[in-house]
Amino acid sequence: MAKLNLILADKDKNYIQGLSNYILNNYNDKFNIICLTDKELFIEELKKLRKKDVLVVGDSFYVNTIENLGIRSVLILNSGSLSEDKYEYPVIKKYQTGADICKEILRVYSEYNPKNIERVTNNYSDTKIISFYSPVGGSGKSILASGTAMALARGGDDILYLNLEDIQTTKVYFKGASDYTLSDLIYFVKEKDEDFKEKFSQAIIRDKVTNVLFFNSTESILDIEDITVEDITWFIKELYNMNMFKYVIIDTSSKYNSVYNVILNSSSYNVIPVLKDRNSLEKIVSYAENTGDLQGSLFLYNKSNLSLELDSELSDKLDRENIDIRIQIPVDNNLNFEEGIGILNSSSIYNGVCTIINALAL
């Protein structure tokens, strides 16, 4: 990922060090940081720097000559001692949260350099969306979806895990602090304005352990119901057009509605885990009968008892609907559930995830 070259300049060394540490810990994927704390050497050091994307400079360091140094964006850290009208550049309050400062840096940079907003994100020419859906509750869908995201992220690409279940379990697998949640993303989608990519980039979180990108769960379990067919159609199109991710993993609920119909029909691939019992397979048959087009769908038995044979009637129903289930992920009777990347410690889950990745040629 191409990072912005960010220069932090102020006489308060402790403040600059603290802000730098915060950015490195939380926005390391977006910024390279240089710290300048000597006022006498400030201008000379700036002149030596070849790439100067953003300068965040304390009001005590500010001089008019910085406008001739080829800096793309300048922000003034105002400690409150002087009027904001004094400056020709955007002003931000010095004493606020690191998250708010970073959001303002990204906002100002994108406003003054709209053609370079992709600098803060990757530029993938062929984003693929893989949706995990099952009409069967307890199929292990979310474990496989999150595990697939983790395994793909190990290759160094940007992988987005997007949980669109009614009641989400995102925090079981991915963690990170943010002022935003999936509820904010839904609001941004409904706005459909020109700043969507910028807002989207500011709201996303990167899990430090797995490197997977995600959004924290909605503030209310009812917020998912606010998504309309128009909203999801627009959003899926944006996910493809923004070129921000190698893969987007969408984790859905076990229900089926018009919104899910758009998601599944718009995805590059659909992974559909089922259980090897009559109730589960009858649901899969019903799903196939009502959706029709199963192209790009990968069906698999999860938590499978490999020795269990299907009766001939059920096998015939699956055959009639062109449902070919060749992958079987065996049940792990010794699995002690772990959070986060610990789920891949199960050989059954890990091998299952690798089988999915290989089957889809990801």
C-alpha positions in Angstrom: 0.0 0.0 0.0 1.3 3.4 -0.9 1.5 5.5 2.3 1.3 9.2 2.8 4.5 10.9 4.0 3.5 12.7 7.1 5.7 15.3 8.9 4.9 16.2 12.5 6.5 19.4 13.6 6.3 21.1 17.1 8.5 22.2 19.9 6.7 19.9 22.4 8.8 16.7 22.0 6.6 14.7 24.3 3.5 15.7 22.4 5.0 14.9 19.0 6.3 11.5 20.2 2.9 10.6 21.7 1.1 11.5 18.5 3.6 9.7 16.4 3.3 6.5 18.5 -0.5 6.7 18.3 -0.4 7.0 14.5 2.1 4.2 14.1 0.0 1.9 16.3 -3.3 2.7 14.7 -2.7 4.0 11.1 0.6 2.4 10.2 -0.9 1.3 6.9 -1.6 4.9 5.9 1.4 7.0 7.0 5.2 7.2 7.0 6.1 9.6 9.8 9.0 12.1 10.2 9.2 14.1 13.5 10.8 17.6 13.6 11.1 19.3 17.0 14.0 21.8 16.6 12.6 25.1 15.4 16.0 26.5 14.3 16.5 23.5 11.9 12.9 23.2 10.9 12.9 24.8 7.5 16.3 23.3 6.5 15.1 19.8 7.4 11.9 20.4 5.4 14.0 21.4 2.4 15.9 18.1 2.5 12.9 15.9 2.4 12.1 14.7 -1.1 8.5 13.6 -0.5 6.3 15.9 1.5 2.6 14.9 1.4 1.3 16.3 4.6 2.8 18.7 7.2 1.1 19.0 10.6 2.9 21.9 12.2 2.5 23.5 15.6 1.6 27.2 15.6 4.9 28.0 17.3 6.7 26.6 14.3 4.6 28.2 11.6 6.3 30.5 9.1 5.1 31.8 5.7 8.0 30.3 3.8 6.6 26.8 4.1 4.2 27.5 1.1 7.2 27.4 -1.2 8.5 24.0 -0.1 6.3 21.7 -2.3 4.1 20.3 0.5 0.8 18.9 -0.8 -1.2 19.7 2.3 -0.5 21.7 5.4 -2.4 21.7 8.7 -1.7 24.0 11.6 -1.9 22.6 15.2 -3.5 25.4 17.1 -2.8 25.3 20.9 -5.4 28.0 21.4 -3.0 30.8 22.0 -3.6 32.5 18.6 -6.6 33.2 16.4 -7.3 30.8 13.6 -7.8 33.7 11.2 -4.0 34.2 11.3 -3.3 31.2 9.1 -3.7 30.5 5.4 -4.1 26.8 6.0 -6.7 24.6 7.7 -6.4 24.6 11.5 -7.0 21.7 13.8 -7.0 21.7 17.6 -3.8 20.4 19.1 -5.4 18.9 22.2 -7.9 16.4 20.9 -7.9 12.6 20.4 -5.3 11.1 18.0 -8.2 9.5 16.1 -9.8 12.9 15.4 -6.5 14.4 14.3 -5.9 11.5 11.9 -9.4 11.8 10.5 -8.9 15.5 9.9 -5.5 14.9 8.2 -7.1 12.4 5.8 -10.1 14.7 5.2 -7.9 17.7 4.3 -5.5 15.7 2.2 -8.3 14.2 0.1 -10.0 17.7 -0.2 -6.8 19.4 -1.5 -5.6 16.4 -3.5 -8.7 14.6 -4.8 -6.7 12.8 -7.6 -4.3 11.3 -5.0 -6.8 9.9 -2.5 -5.9 6.4 -3.7 -2.5 7.0 -2.1 -4.0 6.1 1.3 -5.5 2.8 -0.1 -4.4 0.1 -2.3 -5.4 0.0 -6.0 -6.6 -3.4 -6.9 -7.8 -3.7 -10.5 -9.9 -6.8 -9.9 -11.6 -6.9 -6.6 -13.5 -10.1 -5.9 -16.4 -10.5 -3.5 -16.9 -13.9 -1.8 -20.1 -14.3 0.1 -20.7 -16.9 2.7 -24.3 -17.9 3.0 -26.3 -20.8 4.3 -30.0 -21.2 5.0 -28.9 -23.6 7.8 -28.3 -22.3 11.2 -25.2 -23.5 13.0 -23.5 -24.5 9.8 -20.2 -22.9 10.9 -20.5 -20.2 8.2 -19.0 -17.4 10.2 -16.0 -19.4 11.4 -15.3 -20.4 7.8 -15.9 -16.8 6.5 -13.6 -15.2 9.1 -11.0 -18.0 8.8 -10.9 -17.5 5.0 -10.4 -13.7 5.5 -7.5 -14.4 7.9 -5.8 -16.9 5.6 -6.1 -14.6 2.6 -4.7 -11.7 4.6 -1.5 -13.6 5.3 -0.5 -13.0 1.7 -0.2 -9.3 2.5 -3.2 -8.2 0.4 -6.0 -6.0 1.8 -8.9 -8.2 2.8 -12.2 -6.8 4.0 -14.4 -8.9 6.2 -18.0 -7.5 6.2 -20.5 -9.0 8.6 -24.0 -8.3 7.5 -25.7 -10.7 9.9 -28.6 -9.4 12.0 -26.8 -10.3 15.2 -23.1 -10.1 14.5 -20.1 -11.9 16.0 -17.4 -9.8 14.4 -15.7 -9.0 17.8 -15.1 -12.7 18.4 -12.7 -12.8 15.4 -11.4 -9.2 14.9 -10.7 -6.4 17.3 -9.8 -2.7 17.1 -10.9 0.7 18.5 -12.8 3.1 16.3 -15.3 5.9 16.7 -17.2 4.4 13.8 -19.3 1.2 13.5 -21.2 -0.6 10.8 -24.1 1.6 11.6 -22.1 4.6 10.4 -21.2 2.7 7.2 -24.9 2.1 6.6 -25.5 5.8 7.0 -22.7 6.7 4.6 -24.2 4.3 2.0 -27.6 5.9 2.4 -26.0 9.3 1.8 -24.4 8.1 -1.5 -22.4 11.3 -1.8 -19.1 12.0 -3.5 -17.1 11.7 -0.3 -18.1 8.1 0.3 -14.7 6.6 -0.4 -13.0 9.1 2.0 -15.6 8.4 4.8 -15.3 4.7 4.2 -11.5 4.8 4.5 -11.7 6.7 7.7 -14.2 4.4 9.3 -12.5 1.1 8.5 -10.4 -0.8 11.1 -7.4 -3.1 10.7 -7.0 -6.0 13.1 -3.4 -5.9 14.3 -3.1 -9.7 14.7 -4.7 -10.9 11.5 -4.3 -7.8 9.3 -7.9 -8.2 8.2 -9.9 -5.0 7.6 -13.4 -4.8 9.2 -16.1 -2.7 10.8 -17.2 -3.0 14.4 -20.8 -4.3 14.9 -23.8 -2.1 14.5 -25.0 0.0 17.4 -28.4 -1.7 17.2 -29.3 -5.1 15.9 -32.1 -3.4 14.0 -29.8 -1.2 11.9 -29.2 -3.9 9.3 -32.9 -3.7 8.5 -32.4 -0.2 7.3 -30.4 -1.5 4.3 -32.6 -1.4 1.1 -32.2 -3.1 -2.2 -31.2 0.2 -3.7 -28.6 0.7 -0.9 -27.0 -2.7 -1.3 -27.0 -2.5 -5.1 -25.2 0.9 -4.9 -22.8 -0.3 -2.2 -21.7 -3.5 -4.0 -21.0 -1.5 -7.1 -18.8 0.9 -5.0 -16.9 -2.1 -3.5 -16.0 -3.2 -7.0 -15.2 0.3 -8.3 -13.1 1.6 -5.3 -10.4 -1.0 -6.0 -9.4 -0.9 -2.3 -9.4 -4.7 -1.6 -8.1 -7.9 -3.2 -11.0 -9.8 -1.7 -14.2 -8.8 0.2 -15.6 -11.5 2.4 -19.3 -11.0 3.1 -20.8 -12.9 6.0 -24.6 -13.2 5.9 -27.4 -14.4 8.1 -29.3 -17.7 7.5 -32.4 -15.8 6.3 -33.1 -15.1 2.6 -34.5 -11.8 1.4 -34.3 -9.3 -1.5 -31.1 -7.7 -0.1 -29.3 -11.1 0.2 -30.5 -11.9 -3.3 -28.6 -8.9 -4.6 -25.5 -9.7 -2.6 -25.4 -13.4 -3.8 -26.1 -12.5 -7.4 -23.5 -9.8 -7.4 -20.7 -11.8 -5.7 -17.8 -13.3 -7.6 -18.3 -16.6 -5.6 -20.8 -17.9 -3.0 -19.6 -20.4 -0.4 -22.6 -22.3 1.0 -21.8 -24.6 3.9 -24.4 -27.1 5.0 -24.8 -29.9 7.6 -25.1 -33.5 6.5 -28.6 -34.1 7.8 -32.0 -34.2 6.2 -33.3 -30.9 7.6 -30.2 -29.0 6.3 -30.3 -30.6 2.9 -34.0 -30.0 2.4 -33.3 -26.3 3.0 -30.6 -26.4 0.4 -32.9 -28.0 -2.1 -35.6 -25.3 -1.3 -32.9 -22.6 -1.7 -31.9 -24.0 -5.1 -35.4 -24.3 -6.3 -36.2 -20.7 -5.6 -32.9 -19.1 -6.7 -32.3 -21.0 -9.8 -28.8 -19.8 -10.9 -26.2 -21.6 -8.8 -23.3 -20.6 -11.0 -20.3 -19.6 -8.9 -21.7 -21.4 -5.8 -19.4 -23.7 -3.9 -21.4 -26.1 -1.7 -19.7 -28.0 1.1 -20.5 -30.3 4.0 -19.2 -28.7 7.2 -18.8 -30.5 10.6 -19.2 -33.7 8.5 -19.4 -37.2 9.7 -17.6 -38.7 6.7 -19.1 -42.1 7.1 -22.7 -40.9 7.0 -24.4 -41.8 3.8 -27.4 -39.9 2.4 -30.6 -41.8 1.5 -31.4 -42.2 -2.2 -34.4 -39.9 -2.2 -32.4 -37.0 -0.8 -29.5 -37.7 -3.2 -31.9 -37.6 -6.1 -33.2 -34.2 -5.0 -29.7 -32.8 -4.8 -28.9 -34.2 -8.3 -32.0 -32.7 -9.8 -31.1 -29.2 -8.6 -27.5 -29.6 -9.9 -26.1 -29.4 -6.3 -22.8 -31.1 -6.4 -21.3 -31.3 -2.9 -17.8 -32.8 -3.0 -16.0 -31.0 -0.2 -16.4 -32.3 3.3 -14.9 -30.6 6.3 -14.9 -33.1 9.1 -16.1 -32.3 12.6 -13.4 -31.5 15.1 -14.5 -33.3 18.3 -11.5 -32.0 20.2 -12.1 -28.3 19.2 -11.8 -25.9 22.1 -13.1 -22.7 20.6 -10.6 -19.9 20.5 -11.1 -16.3 19.5 -9.4 -14.4 16.7 -6.7 -16.2 14.7 -6.8 -19.0 17.2 -9.6 -20.6 15.3 -7.1 -21.6 12.6 -5.3 -23.7 15.3 -8.0 -26.3 14.6 -6.6 -28.5 11.8 -10.1 -29.2 10.6 -11.0 -25.5 10.2 -7.6 -24.6 8.8 -7.7 -27.4 6.2 -11.3 -26.5 5.4 -10.3 -22.9 4.8 -7.4 -23.9 2.6 -9.7 -26.3 0.6 -12.1 -23.4 0.0 -9.3 -21.1 -1.2 -7.9 -23.8 -3.5 -11.4 -24.7 -4.9 -12.1 -21.1 -5.8 -8.5 -20.5 -7.0 -8.1 -17.4 -4.8 
